[in-house]
Amino acid sequence: MSPSVPGRRRIVRRGLRTPREELADATAHGHVYLRGLQRQQLTLSLLALVTFGAIFGVLPLALYLVPAFARLELFGVPLGLWIVVVPMLPGFVLIGWIYQRRADAADEAFRELVER
């Protein structure tokens, strides 16, 4: 039997532990909960990166494959430059806005799981 400290009792609970207790005690189950959140955040980040790369990586490629855009001008500026530069800011904002909403939803779902 292990030595006991006077005045302290060990409380043994039978039954299920809450996710909050699992995380606080750094158990294997708590690690699973945390890895799930991290995996979801990583997936969301990679999806945003691939989306941005696919949309804005295609624009310069299209300009390279269709050289007629290099000769066209709009207000004295080559059309190719308009195609590459103008959609960038709204694209950044839109992808960032969608990413933020999904990240907040994932965090909220994790918080609700832990606080139940």
C-alpha positions in Angstrom: 0.0 0.0 0.0 1.3 3.5 -0.8 1.9 6.0 2.0 -0.8 8.5 2.5 -0.6 12.1 3.4 -2.5 13.0 6.6 -5.6 15.1 5.9 -5.8 14.1 2.2 -8.1 11.6 0.8 -8.0 10.3 -2.7 -11.4 10.5 -4.4 -12.1 7.6 -6.8 -14.9 8.3 -9.3 -16.5 5.5 -11.2 -18.0 6.3 -14.6 -17.3 8.5 -17.5 -14.9 11.4 -17.4 -15.8 14.7 -19.2 -13.7 15.9 -22.1 -12.6 18.8 -19.9 -11.2 16.4 -17.3 -9.5 14.4 -20.0 -7.8 17.6 -21.4 -6.9 18.9 -18.0 -5.3 15.6 -16.9 -3.5 15.3 -20.3 -4.8 11.7 -20.8 -4.8 9.8 -24.0 -8.4 10.6 -24.6 -7.7 14.3 -24.1 -4.9 14.1 -26.6 -7.4 12.6 -29.1 -9.8 15.5 -28.6 -7.0 18.0 -29.1 -5.6 16.2 -32.2 -9.1 16.3 -33.7 -9.2 20.0 -33.3 -5.7 20.4 -34.7 -6.5 18.2 -37.6 -9.6 20.1 -38.4 -7.7 23.5 -38.3 -4.9 22.1 -40.5 -7.4 20.8 -43.0 -9.1 24.1 -43.1 -5.8 26.0 -43.6 -4.7 23.7 -46.4 -8.1 24.0 -48.1 -7.8 27.8 -48.0 -4.3 27.7 -49.3 -5.2 25.3 -52.2 -8.2 27.4 -53.1 -6.2 30.6 -53.2 -3.4 28.9 -55.1 -5.8 27.4 -57.6 -7.7 30.6 -58.3 -4.7 33.0 -58.4 -2.2 30.5 -59.8 -4.4 30.0 -62.9 -4.6 33.7 -63.7 -0.9 34.1 -64.7 -1.0 30.8 -66.4 -4.0 31.9 -68.5 -2.1 35.1 -69.4 0.9 33.0 -70.5 -1.2 30.6 -72.6 -3.3 33.4 -74.2 -0.8 36.0 -75.4 -3.5 38.2 -76.9 -4.1 39.6 -73.5 -0.6 41.1 -73.4 -1.5 43.3 -76.4 -4.9 44.6 -75.1 -5.0 47.7 -72.9 -7.7 49.1 -70.6 -7.2 52.7 -69.5 -3.5 52.5 -70.7 -2.8 49.5 -68.5 -2.3 46.0 -70.0 -5.4 43.8 -69.6 -3.3 41.0 -68.2 -2.3 43.2 -65.3 -5.9 44.1 -64.6 -6.8 40.4 -64.6 -4.0 39.5 -62.2 -4.1 42.5 -59.8 -7.8 43.5 -59.5 -9.3 40.2 -58.3 -6.5 39.7 -55.7 -7.9 42.0 -52.9 -11.5 40.8 -53.1 -10.2 37.2 -53.4 -8.0 37.6 -50.3 -10.9 39.1 -48.4 -13.4 36.5 -49.4 -11.1 33.5 -48.7 -10.1 35.1 -45.4 -13.7 35.7 -44.4 -14.8 32.1 -45.2 -11.7 30.8 -43.4 -12.4 32.8 -40.3 -16.1 31.7 -40.2 -15.1 28.1 -40.5 -12.3 28.4 -37.9 -14.7 30.1 -35.4 -17.2 27.3 -36.0 -14.6 24.6 -35.3 -13.4 26.4 -32.2 -17.0 26.8 -30.9 -17.8 23.1 -31.5 -14.7 22.2 -29.6 -15.5 24.6 -26.8 -19.1 23.2 -26.5 -17.6 19.6 -26.4 -15.3 20.6 -23.6 -17.8 22.6 -21.6 -20.6 20.0 -21.6 
